[in-house]
Amino acid sequence: MKLLSHFDTVKEYFSPKIIGEVNDVYVKIAKIKGDDIPLHNHQNEDEMFYILDGSLLFEIEGKDPFIMKQGDLFIVKKGIYHRISSKEECKIMLIENKTTAHTGDIQAPITKSIEQQKQ
């Protein structure tokens, strides 16, 4: 199955969907549009973002915001506060430890549990 075809089952923005597992990590995809993700961190896990389609505004604690575009990859180190947003729909792939909470310790209306991400 082609990677982008997995997006046919993603109906909500900011709602990661687990599409695979490799050892102790999940491979996830998500559609991003708007700015609903709160500033958050993951105390014990790094997080990898890969842009499949569109562009993404990335905000990192203590750094100037930057735009990621199709083909760009960025790894957020554990403990670093970050936030993503997009004016137009953006399709991303995430690589995260199985213990990584969607929005860190922050509970927001868009926060999804691992069980919700498996559906």
N, C-alpha and C positions, 0 to 999 in steps of 0.2 A: 504494500500500500504506500502511495506517495505521501510524504509528510504533510503537505498542504491539504490533502483530502481529509485529514483528521479534523480540520477546522469546520467541516460541515456539521459536526455534532456540537460545536461550541455555540451556544445561543446567547450567553450573557457576557458583557464586558467585565474585566477584572475577576474572572472566575476560572482559575487554572484547571486544566483537565490532565490527569495522569494518562500518558499514552504508552509508558514502558517503565521497566525497572532494570537497572544495571547494578548488581551487588547491593550496596546500601544507599543508592541514590534513585530518585525518580526523574524521569524525563517527562516534562510537562509542556503544554502549549496553552496560550491564552490570547484573547483579543483584548486590546487596550483602546479605549476611547474616552476622553474626559480626564478629570483629575481627582477621582474618588479614592485613590490609594493614599492612606495617611503616611506621614513621615514615620519610619519604623526601622528597627534593626533586627538582626538575628544574632544573639549573643554567642552562639557556639558553632555556627555554620557559615561557610561561604556560599554565595549564590551566583550562578552564571546566567547571563542574559544573552540571547542570540536573536537578532532581528531577521525575521523571515520575509516580511513585507511591510512597507510603510516606514514611518519614522517615530521616534520616541524621545521625549524630553526626559533626561536623567538628572536628578538633583542629588548631590552627595554632600553630606555634612562637611563644612569647611572648604568646599571647592566651588568654582563657578559651574552653573548648570551647563550641560552640553547635549547636543542632539546626536542620537544614534540612528543610522539608516540601514537599509537592507544589507545584510552581509556582515554587519558590525557585531562584535562580541565584547562583552565586558563582565568582569568578575568583581562582585562586591565582597570585600573581606568581612569576616565575622566582626560584629560589634559596631559596624559603620552605619550610621543613620542614612537612609536613602528613600527616595520617592520617585515614581515614574508617572508620566502622563502623556497624552497624545491628543492633538486637535482632531485628527482624522483617524480612522481605524488603523491599528497597527497589529500585526501578528508576530508573536514572539515565542521562542522556545526557552524553557528554563531547565537547568540542571540543579537539583537541590537534594541534600540529604533527606532521608525519609523522616527525620525528626524536625525538619524546618517548618515552623508555623507560618502560614500564609502572610500575615501582617505582623509577625513578631509577637510581642506582648500586647500590642494595641488591638483592641476589639473595635471593629468598624462595621457598618452595615454590609460591606462587601466581603468581610472575612469569611473564608470557607475552611471547613475542617478537612482533614485528609479523606475521610469517608465521602464527603461531598465532592471532592476532586476526583474520586474514582468513578463517579457516575457518568 
